[in-house]
Amino acid sequence: MENSMTGMLLRSQRLRKGLEIKEVCSGICSPGYLCKIELGKTDAAPDLIARLANVLDATLEEDPAIEAILQSYFHALMFDLDHKGEFSKLEVHKKDIMRSLYFVDYLLAQGFENRSQSPVLTQVYQQMTYRQKGFFHFLSGAIATDSSVMLQQMEKAHAILQNSFSIEGLLTAYFFSSLFVTIIALEKEAEQLCLRDGNIPALVSITTLIGSCYSSTSTEMMMKYYQRALCMAESSKADMSIGSVNYNIGSTLLQDWCLDEALPYLENSGEQSFLTVHKMALLLIRQKKTEEAKAEIEKLKTLAVTRLDQLLIEEAQMECIAGFEARPESLSLALKLQETLLESKHLGFLIFFRKVLEKIYCSQRNYKQAYLLESIISEGMEKGHIAPVPR
C-alpha cells in the first residue's frame, strides 16, 4: 500500500488512543520522523513501520475479503442497491477494520449510513486517495443543512469522481439552490454518464428531478419527464419516488386550478407531510368544502415547524373567508408571505401563489405590487431560478 495510507492508519490509531507522537516513537524513531511518516512524506523502512504498528495495535496486511465487501458496498451505494445489507457485513468486522488500512473507507460508509461525518476523516483528509476525497466531499454535501455548502461540496465531489453518482448529487444540490436552468442544461451530460456507467437508477432519479424543475411552470414538460422516468423505472425495476411525483403533479394542477384532476394525485402522494396536507387543504377550500378544509388545517398546525409553515397556515385560513381578497389584513399577509418566500428562495411557491397574490393586490388597487410580483418571477426565469416555459 502507499506510504500515505500507512501513515494515515498510524495517525488515526494514535489519535484514537489519545497518544502524543513522542509516546509512540520512543525508542523507535524521532518525533519529527514519525510526523513525516504520518503525513506520507517519507519512505520508512518496513521493520520500523512494523514496530510503530505494533505499538499502536495497527494491522498493515491487505485483506481481500474486506476489500471485496467494501467494493460491493460502494457499488450498491452508487447504484441504489442494498447498501445497508452490505454495510451490515462490514459491521461484523468493524473492530478489525478500524485498526487496518481500510478504516477510511469504513468511516465513509458509516457516514453514508448514519448521515454523519467522523472528525477522523477531516484529520486524515490530506492523506486520502483521490477517490476517497471524492466520497468525502459527496458525504459532506449530503449531510449539509445549508444549500450553498451542499452545492460547494457536491461540485468538488463531481470534479473528482466524474460519474453518474456524483452528477446525480450535483444536480440535486443545484435543485436545492433553485438553479433549475443549470440542471436542464446538464441533462445530456448526466444522461451520458448514467448510460456509460449503466446506472439506470441514477438516470431515473435525474429524469424525475428535471420533471420537478418544470413543476411550477409547465405541466406538459413536467408530465413528459415524469412519464419517461416512470417507464424507465418499470422496465428496469428501479425504485422511483412515486409519492413525490404525485405530489408535484397534484400541486401543479392545483396551481392551475384543475381541482378535480389534482385530487387523485394528492390523495396518492404518500405520507402526510406538511406540504401534502397543505395542498389538500387548499384544494378543499377551492372546491368550497370549507369544513373539510378546516379539518386539514388543524392537522397542519401539528406539523408546522418553520415561520414559513405558519404563514402558509394563515394563508389557508384566509382563503376560507368569503371575499378575503378585499380585506386589509389579507394585503398585509400577502406582502409578508411574498417577502418570506423570496427570503427562502422558494420561487416555485411564489408562482404557486401567484394568482391568489395578484387577486389580492388588484382587488385593493395595489397595482404596483402586482407589477413587482411579475417582475420578480420574470427575473427568476432570467437567472435560472425558475425553469423557462417552453415555447
One Martini backbone bead per residue (centre of mass of N, CA, C, O) as a GRO file, in nm:
protein
  391
    1MET     BB    1   0.103   0.031   0.011
    2GLU     BB    2   0.093   0.347   0.058
    3ASN     BB    3   0.237   0.572   0.264
    4SER     BB    4  -0.023   0.736   0.322
    5MET     BB    5  -0.188   0.498   0.436
    6THR     BB    6  -0.003   0.422   0.667
    7GLY     BB    7   0.011   0.700   0.803
    8MET     BB    8  -0.294   0.726   0.844
    9LEU     BB    9  -0.324   0.486   1.037
   10LEU     BB   10  -0.126   0.574   1.257
   11ARG     BB   11  -0.268   0.839   1.321
   12SER     BB   12  -0.544   0.726   1.393
   13GLN     BB   13  -0.454   0.541   1.625
   14ARG     BB   14  -0.324   0.759   1.799
   15LEU     BB   15  -0.580   0.933   1.834
   16ARG     BB   16  -0.767   0.711   1.950
   17LYS     BB   17  -0.555   0.668   2.204
   18GLY     BB   18  -0.431   0.951   2.296
   19LEU     BB   19  -0.142   0.998   2.165
   20GLU     BB   20   0.165   1.103   2.148
   21ILE     BB   21   0.432   1.098   1.950
   22LYS     BB   22   0.653   1.036   2.173
   23GLU     BB   23   0.508   0.778   2.283
   24VAL     BB   24   0.542   0.605   2.019
   25CYS     BB   25   0.865   0.662   1.928
   26SER     BB   26   1.003   0.550   2.160
   27GLY     BB   27   1.294   0.382   2.054
   28ILE     BB   28   1.254   0.423   1.720
   29CYS     BB   29   1.208   0.744   1.673
   30SER     BB   30   1.154   1.048   1.584
   31PRO     BB   31   0.904   1.275   1.594
   32GLY     BB   32   0.959   1.394   1.309
   33TYR     BB   33   0.954   1.121   1.156
   34LEU     BB   34   0.666   1.037   1.232
   35CYS     BB   35   0.530   1.278   1.103
   36LYS     BB   36   0.618   1.205   0.812
   37ILE     BB   37   0.480   0.931   0.804
   38GLU     BB   38   0.187   1.032   0.853
   39LEU     BB   39   0.215   1.225   0.582
   40GLY     BB   40   0.376   1.065   0.351
   41LYS     BB   41   0.703   1.191   0.332
   42THR     BB   42   0.819   0.891   0.374
   43ASP     BB   43   1.040   0.594   0.330
   44ALA     BB   44   1.017   0.366   0.546
   45ALA     BB   45   1.112   0.106   0.705
   46PRO     BB   46   0.948  -0.184   0.758
   47ASP     BB   47   1.045  -0.239   1.055
   48LEU     BB   48   0.961   0.037   1.167
   49ILE     BB   49   0.662   0.019   1.096
   50ALA     BB   50   0.607  -0.239   1.258
   51ARG     BB   51   0.673  -0.118   1.538
   52LEU     BB   52   0.457   0.103   1.533
   53ALA     BB   53   0.215  -0.085   1.485
   54ASN     BB   54   0.250  -0.243   1.749
   55VAL     BB   55   0.201  -0.004   1.944
   56LEU     BB   56  -0.093   0.062   1.787
   57ASP     BB   57  -0.247  -0.188   1.684
   58ALA     BB   58  -0.176  -0.231   1.375
   59THR     BB   59  -0.281  -0.329   1.040
   60LEU     BB   60  -0.098  -0.392   0.721
   61GLU     BB   61  -0.263  -0.597   0.591
   62GLU     BB   62  -0.421  -0.736   0.343
   63ASP     BB   63  -0.791  -0.789   0.263
   64PRO     BB   64  -0.984  -0.930   0.027
   65ALA     BB   65  -1.258  -0.957   0.176
   66ILE     BB   66  -1.289  -0.660   0.259
   67GLU     BB   67  -1.256  -0.538  -0.020
   68ALA     BB   68  -1.512  -0.673  -0.140
   69ILE     BB   69  -1.721  -0.543   0.049
   70LEU     BB   70  -1.652  -0.249  -0.015
   71GLN     BB   71  -1.709  -0.266  -0.316
   72SER     BB   72  -2.007  -0.351  -0.282
   73TYR     BB   73  -2.101  -0.107  -0.125
   74PHE     BB   74  -2.034   0.126  -0.332
   75HIS     BB   75  -2.199   0.007  -0.556
   76ALA     BB   76  -2.472   0.014  -0.407
   77LEU     BB   77  -2.475   0.315  -0.353
   78MET     BB   78  -2.456   0.416  -0.660
   79PHE     BB   79  -2.708   0.195  -0.749
   80ASP     BB   80  -2.937   0.165  -0.540
   81LEU     BB   81  -2.893  -0.065  -0.344
   82ASP     BB   82  -2.807  -0.288  -0.077
   83HIS     BB   83  -2.613  -0.111   0.135
   84LYS     BB   84  -2.706  -0.200   0.416
   85GLY     BB   85  -2.630  -0.497   0.385
   86GLU     BB   86  -2.326  -0.445   0.331
   87PHE     BB   87  -2.271  -0.295   0.598
   88SER     BB   88  -2.337  -0.530   0.790
   89LYS     BB   89  -2.081  -0.687   0.704
   90LEU     BB   90  -1.880  -0.476   0.814
   91GLU     BB   91  -1.966  -0.470   1.116
   92VAL     BB   92  -1.845  -0.748   1.191
   93HIS     BB   93  -1.537  -0.603   1.124
   94LYS     BB   94  -1.482  -0.331   1.270
   95LYS     BB   95  -1.242  -0.370   1.462
   96ASP     BB   96  -1.039  -0.456   1.237
   97ILE     BB   97  -1.075  -0.218   1.038
   98MET     BB   98  -0.992   0.023   1.239
   99ARG     BB   99  -0.678  -0.123   1.235
  100SER     BB  100  -0.670  -0.069   0.928
  101LEU     BB  101  -0.641   0.033   0.586
  102TYR     BB  102  -0.987   0.050   0.583
  103PHE     BB  103  -1.102   0.285   0.769
  104VAL     BB  104  -1.194   0.507   0.572
  105ASP     BB  105  -1.409   0.350   0.416
  106TYR     BB  106  -1.575   0.285   0.664
  107LEU     BB  107  -1.636   0.581   0.755
  108LEU     BB  108  -1.782   0.653   0.498
  109ALA     BB  109  -2.002   0.439   0.516
  110GLN     BB  110  -2.107   0.525   0.793
  111GLY     BB  111  -2.188   0.811   0.705
  112PHE     BB  112  -2.404   0.728   0.495
  113GLU     BB  113  -2.584   0.566   0.700
  114ASN     BB  114  -2.586   0.808   0.942
  115ARG     BB  115  -2.552   1.100   0.853
  116SER     BB  116  -2.232   1.142   0.907
  117GLN     BB  117  -1.906   1.276   1.045
  118SER     BB  118  -1.603   1.194   1.112
  119PRO     BB  119  -1.329   1.367   1.237
  120VAL     BB  120  -1.111   1.178   1.118
  121LEU     BB  121  -1.146   1.254   0.819
  122THR     BB  122  -1.031   1.541   0.846
  123GLN     BB  123  -0.750   1.458   0.966
  124VAL     BB  124  -0.691   1.258   0.688
  125TYR     BB  125  -0.740   1.401   0.412
  126GLN     BB  126  -0.449   1.444   0.283
  127GLN     BB  127  -0.411   1.106   0.273
  128MET     BB  128  -0.607   1.055   0.074
  129THR     BB  129  -0.749   0.948  -0.183
  130TYR     BB  130  -0.905   1.065  -0.450
  131ARG     BB  131  -1.164   0.897  -0.410
  132GLN     BB  132  -1.209   0.958  -0.108
  133LYS     BB  133  -1.246   1.262  -0.149
  134GLY     BB  134  -1.502   1.240  -0.315
  135PHE     BB  135  -1.675   1.103  -0.090
  136PHE     BB  136  -1.632   1.317   0.122
  137HIS     BB  137  -1.777   1.548  -0.032
  138PHE     BB  138  -2.043   1.407  -0.070
  139LEU     BB  139  -2.107   1.369   0.229
  140SER     BB  140  -2.094   1.669   0.304
  141GLY     BB  141  -2.333   1.743   0.116
  142ALA     BB  142  -2.555   1.539   0.222
  143ILE     BB  143  -2.539   1.673   0.535
  144ALA     BB  144  -2.609   1.945   0.461
  145THR     BB  145  -2.810   2.239   0.560
  146ASP     BB  146  -2.674   2.413   0.344
  147SER     BB  147  -2.702   2.480   0.011
  148SER     BB  148  -2.417   2.605  -0.044
  149VAL     BB  149  -2.254   2.375   0.081
  150MET     BB  150  -2.366   2.148  -0.085
  151LEU     BB  151  -2.273   2.258  -0.361
  152GLN     BB  152  -1.970   2.281  -0.306
  153GLN     BB  153  -1.925   1.974  -0.243
  154MET     BB  154  -2.048   1.854  -0.508
  155GLU     BB  155  -1.849   1.987  -0.700
  156LYS     BB  156  -1.600   1.843  -0.586
  157ALA     BB  157  -1.695   1.553  -0.624
  158HIS     BB  158  -1.737   1.566  -0.938
  159ALA     BB  159  -1.446   1.653  -1.015
  160ILE     BB  160  -1.345   1.365  -0.923
  161LEU     BB  161  -1.550   1.130  -1.010
  162GLN     BB  162  -1.713   1.149  -1.280
  163ASN     BB  163  -2.020   1.036  -1.233
  164SER     BB  164  -2.344   0.941  -1.184
  165PHE     BB  165  -2.342   0.989  -0.879
  166SER     BB  166  -2.224   1.285  -0.873
  167ILE     BB  167  -2.434   1.421  -1.067
  168GLU     BB  168  -2.677   1.366  -0.894
  169GLY     BB  169  -2.577   1.534  -0.653
  170LEU     BB  170  -2.540   1.801  -0.806
  171LEU     BB  171  -2.834   1.838  -0.910
  172THR     BB  172  -2.958   1.839  -0.627
  173ALA     BB  173  -2.810   2.096  -0.535
  174TYR     BB  174  -2.929   2.280  -0.753
  175PHE     BB  175  -3.220   2.241  -0.662
  176PHE     BB  176  -3.178   2.362  -0.366
  177SER     BB  177  -3.077   2.640  -0.531
  178SER     BB  178  -3.271   2.699  -0.778
  179LEU     BB  179  -3.101   2.578  -1.052
  180PHE     BB  180  -3.279   2.478  -1.311
  181VAL     BB  181  -3.128   2.554  -1.574
  182THR     BB  182  -2.869   2.401  -1.507
  183ILE     BB  183  -2.993   2.122  -1.506
  184ILE     BB  184  -3.101   2.123  -1.799
  185ALA     BB  185  -2.812   2.172  -1.929
  186LEU     BB  186  -2.706   1.877  -1.794
  187GLU     BB  187  -2.866   1.640  -1.916
  188LYS     BB  188  -2.671   1.506  -2.125
  189GLU     BB  189  -2.434   1.448  -1.937
  190ALA     BB  190  -2.592   1.272  -1.739
  191GLU     BB  191  -2.688   1.058  -1.941
  192GLN     BB  192  -2.405   0.963  -2.034
  193LEU     BB  193  -2.305   0.867  -1.754
  194CYS     BB  194  -2.530   0.661  -1.698
  195LEU     BB  195  -2.478   0.487  -1.956
  196ARG     BB  196  -2.180   0.426  -1.906
  197ASP     BB  197  -2.246   0.293  -1.607
  198GLY     BB  198  -2.539   0.164  -1.591
  199ASN     BB  199  -2.727   0.391  -1.423
  200ILE     BB  200  -3.059   0.386  -1.396
  201PRO     BB  201  -3.140   0.504  -1.118
  202ALA     BB  202  -3.005   0.780  -1.175
  203LEU     BB  203  -3.171   0.845  -1.432
  204VAL     BB  204  -3.443   0.846  -1.293
  205SER     BB  205  -3.379   1.069  -1.086
  206ILE     BB  206  -3.300   1.293  -1.293
  207THR     BB  207  -3.563   1.295  -1.456
  208THR     BB  208  -3.739   1.372  -1.216
  209LEU     BB  209  -3.593   1.636  -1.149
  210ILE     BB  210  -3.658   1.779  -1.415
  211GLY     BB  211  -3.962   1.768  -1.380
  212SER     BB  212  -3.956   1.945  -1.118
  213CYS     BB  213  -3.853   2.207  -1.258
  214TYR     BB  214  -4.153   2.228  -1.412
  215SER     BB  215  -4.386   2.234  -1.183
  216SER     BB  216  -4.438   2.572  -1.204
  217THR     BB  217  -4.457   2.607  -1.550
  218SER     BB  218  -4.500   2.291  -1.684
  219THR     BB  219  -4.702   2.031  -1.719
  220GLU     BB  220  -4.603   1.902  -1.980
  221MET     BB  221  -4.298   1.868  -1.904
  222MET     BB  222  -4.332   1.723  -1.641
  223MET     BB  223  -4.487   1.474  -1.757
  224LYS     BB  224  -4.275   1.384  -1.957
  225TYR     BB  225  -4.051   1.312  -1.745
  226TYR     BB  226  -4.215   1.133  -1.556
  227GLN     BB  227  -4.290   0.921  -1.771
  228ARG     BB  228  -4.004   0.843  -1.843
  229ALA     BB  229  -3.922   0.750  -1.559
  230LEU     BB  230  -4.143   0.536  -1.525
  231CYS     BB  231  -4.058   0.354  -1.762
  232MET     BB  232  -3.772   0.294  -1.659
  233ALA     BB  233  -3.854   0.176  -1.383
  234GLU     BB  234  -4.028  -0.059  -1.494
  235SER     BB  235  -3.808  -0.194  -1.686
  236SER     BB  236  -3.571  -0.197  -1.438
  237LYS     BB  237  -3.676  -0.193  -1.134
  238ALA     BB  238  -3.656   0.085  -1.029
  239ASP     BB  239  -3.667   0.316  -0.805
  240MET     BB  240  -3.951   0.542  -0.725
  241SER     BB  241  -4.086   0.850  -0.618
  242ILE     BB  242  -4.417   0.859  -0.639
  243GLY     BB  243  -4.510   1.056  -0.421
  244SER     BB  244  -4.357   1.313  -0.526
  245VAL     BB  245  -4.480   1.310  -0.806
  246ASN     BB  246  -4.777   1.337  -0.722
  247TYR     BB  247  -4.739   1.602  -0.575
  248ASN     BB  248  -4.641   1.776  -0.817
  249ILE     BB  249  -4.882   1.730  -0.995
  250GLY     BB  250  -5.104   1.824  -0.800
  251SER     BB  251  -4.987   2.112  -0.751
  252THR     BB  252  -4.993   2.209  -1.046
  253LEU     BB  253  -5.298   2.168  -1.088
  254LEU     BB  254  -5.379   2.355  -0.857
  255GLN     BB  255  -5.243   2.609  -0.967
  256ASP     BB  256  -5.443   2.574  -1.235
  257TRP     BB  257  -5.732   2.486  -1.122
  258CYS     BB  258  -5.734   2.154  -1.142
  259LEU     BB  259  -5.903   1.998  -0.913
  260ASP     BB  260  -5.998   1.713  -1.004
  261GLU     BB  261  -5.714   1.626  -1.112
  262ALA     BB  262  -5.551   1.668  -0.838
  263LEU     BB  263  -5.671   1.476  -0.623
  264PRO     BB  264  -5.545   1.185  -0.684
  265TYR     BB  265  -5.251   1.275  -0.645
  266LEU     BB  266  -5.270   1.374  -0.349
  267GLU     BB  267  -5.386   1.100  -0.237
  268ASN     BB  268  -5.099   0.957  -0.373
  269SER     BB  269  -4.841   1.110  -0.196
  270GLY     BB  270  -4.836   0.964   0.073
  271GLU     BB  271  -4.732   1.106   0.320
  272GLN     BB  272  -4.827   1.333   0.589
  273SER     BB  273  -4.720   1.609   0.511
  274PHE     BB  274  -4.731   1.937   0.516
  275LEU     BB  275  -4.759   1.985   0.204
  276THR     BB  276  -4.982   1.781   0.148
  277VAL     BB  277  -5.196   1.898   0.343
  278HIS     BB  278  -5.193   2.184   0.230
  279LYS     BB  279  -5.298   2.115  -0.057
  280MET     BB  280  -5.562   1.981   0.038
  281ALA     BB  281  -5.680   2.229   0.174
  282LEU     BB  282  -5.689   2.412  -0.079
  283LEU     BB  283  -5.866   2.232  -0.250
  284LEU     BB  284  -6.114   2.238  -0.060
  285ILE     BB  285  -6.154   2.539  -0.065
  286ARG     BB  286  -6.188   2.558  -0.388
  287GLN     BB  287  -6.445   2.350  -0.351
  288LYS     BB  288  -6.616   2.456  -0.097
  289LYS     BB  289  -6.489   2.268   0.156
  290THR     BB  290  -6.449   2.411   0.443
  291GLU     BB  291  -6.468   2.201   0.677
  292GLU     BB  292  -6.259   2.004   0.562
  293ALA     BB  293  -6.033   2.213   0.551
  294LYS     BB  294  -6.017   2.273   0.858
  295ALA     BB  295  -5.919   1.989   0.933
  296GLU     BB  296  -5.649   2.015   0.778
  297ILE     BB  297  -5.545   2.264   0.933
  298GLU     BB  298  -5.519   2.120   1.205
  299LYS     BB  299  -5.296   1.932   1.106
  300LEU     BB  300  -5.089   2.151   1.035
  301LYS     BB  301  -5.035   2.251   1.330
  302THR     BB  302  -4.876   1.973   1.399
  303LEU     BB  303  -4.649   2.018   1.146
  304ALA     BB  304  -4.531   2.275   1.216
  305VAL     BB  305  -4.203   2.464   1.216
  306THR     BB  306  -4.192   2.716   1.049
  307ARG     BB  307  -4.260   3.031   0.953
  308LEU     BB  308  -4.376   2.946   0.680
  309ASP     BB  309  -4.583   2.749   0.783
  310GLN     BB  310  -4.753   2.961   0.933
  311LEU     BB  311  -4.822   3.129   0.680
  312LEU     BB  312  -4.970   2.901   0.526
  313ILE     BB  313  -5.194   2.875   0.731
  314GLU     BB  314  -5.298   3.167   0.717
  315GLU     BB  315  -5.367   3.156   0.415
  316ALA     BB  316  -5.577   2.930   0.434
  317GLN     BB  317  -5.765   3.078   0.631
  318MET     BB  318  -5.818   3.315   0.444
  319GLU     BB  319  -5.957   3.145   0.206
  320CYS     BB  320  -6.217   3.074   0.387
  321ILE     BB  321  -6.294   3.368   0.328
  322ALA     BB  322  -6.519   3.558   0.206
  323GLY     BB  323  -6.365   3.809   0.037
  324PHE     BB  324  -6.052   3.824   0.115
  325GLU     BB  325  -5.923   4.023  -0.104
  326ALA     BB  326  -6.056   4.294   0.054
  327ARG     BB  327  -5.887   4.262   0.301
  328PRO     BB  328  -5.642   4.421   0.471
  329GLU     BB  329  -5.505   4.165   0.606
  330SER     BB  330  -5.442   4.027   0.334
  331LEU     BB  331  -5.225   4.221   0.237
  332SER     BB  332  -5.030   4.179   0.471
  333LEU     BB  333  -4.994   3.871   0.424
  334ALA     BB  334  -4.899   3.880   0.129
  335LEU     BB  335  -4.639   4.041   0.181
  336LYS     BB  336  -4.516   3.843   0.386
  337LEU     BB  337  -4.513   3.594   0.205
  338GLN     BB  338  -4.342   3.706  -0.026
  339GLU     BB  339  -4.091   3.775   0.145
  340THR     BB  340  -4.038   3.487   0.256
  341LEU     BB  341  -4.007   3.341  -0.019
  342LEU     BB  342  -3.760   3.508  -0.105
  343GLU     BB  343  -3.575   3.439   0.134
  344SER     BB  344  -3.615   3.115   0.069
  345LYS     BB  345  -3.622   3.067  -0.250
  346HIS     BB  346  -3.948   3.014  -0.322
  347LEU     BB  347  -4.047   3.049  -0.638
  348GLY     BB  348  -4.246   2.821  -0.678
  349PHE     BB  349  -4.443   2.924  -0.461
  350LEU     BB  350  -4.492   3.198  -0.589
  351ILE     BB  351  -4.635   3.081  -0.835
  352PHE     BB  352  -4.855   2.931  -0.681
  353PHE     BB  353  -4.958   3.228  -0.550
  354ARG     BB  354  -5.002   3.432  -0.777
  355LYS     BB  355  -5.318   3.455  -0.808
  356VAL     BB  356  -5.379   3.535  -0.516
  357LEU     BB  357  -5.198   3.785  -0.495
  358GLU     BB  358  -5.316   3.938  -0.741
  359LYS     BB  359  -5.603   3.948  -0.633
  360ILE     BB  360  -5.536   4.127  -0.392
  361TYR     BB  361  -5.390   4.365  -0.526
  362CYS     BB  362  -5.618   4.439  -0.732
  363SER     BB  363  -5.856   4.472  -0.532
  364GLN     BB  364  -5.661   4.703  -0.375
  365ARG     BB  365  -5.497   4.871  -0.596
  366ASN     BB  366  -5.194   4.723  -0.599
  367TYR     BB  367  -5.028   4.741  -0.885
  368LYS     BB  368  -4.732   4.761  -0.809
  369GLN     BB  369  -4.714   4.479  -0.670
  370ALA     BB  370  -4.802   4.314  -0.915
  371TYR     BB  371  -4.564   4.401  -1.093
  372LEU     BB  372  -4.338   4.306  -0.902
  373LEU     BB  373  -4.408   4.007  -0.912
  374GLU     BB  374  -4.358   3.972  -1.218
  375SER     BB  375  -4.061   4.065  -1.209
  376ILE     BB  376  -3.954   3.844  -1.022
  377ILE     BB  377  -4.028   3.605  -1.205
  378SER     BB  378  -3.869   3.697  -1.454
  379GLU     BB  379  -3.593   3.708  -1.313
  380GLY     BB  380  -3.587   3.410  -1.229
  381MET     BB  381  -3.575   3.305  -1.521
  382GLU     BB  382  -3.313   3.453  -1.608
  383LYS     BB  383  -3.138   3.312  -1.357
  384GLY     BB  384  -3.258   3.000  -1.324
  385HIS     BB  385  -3.486   2.964  -1.080
  386ILE     BB  386  -3.675   2.916  -1.333
  387ALA     BB  387  -3.827   2.739  -1.546
  388PRO     BB  388  -3.891   2.758  -1.860
  389VAL     BB  389  -4.132   2.816  -2.091
  390PRO     BB  390  -4.215   2.649  -2.347
  391ARG     BB  391  -4.268   2.727  -2.705
   0.00000   0.00000   0.00000
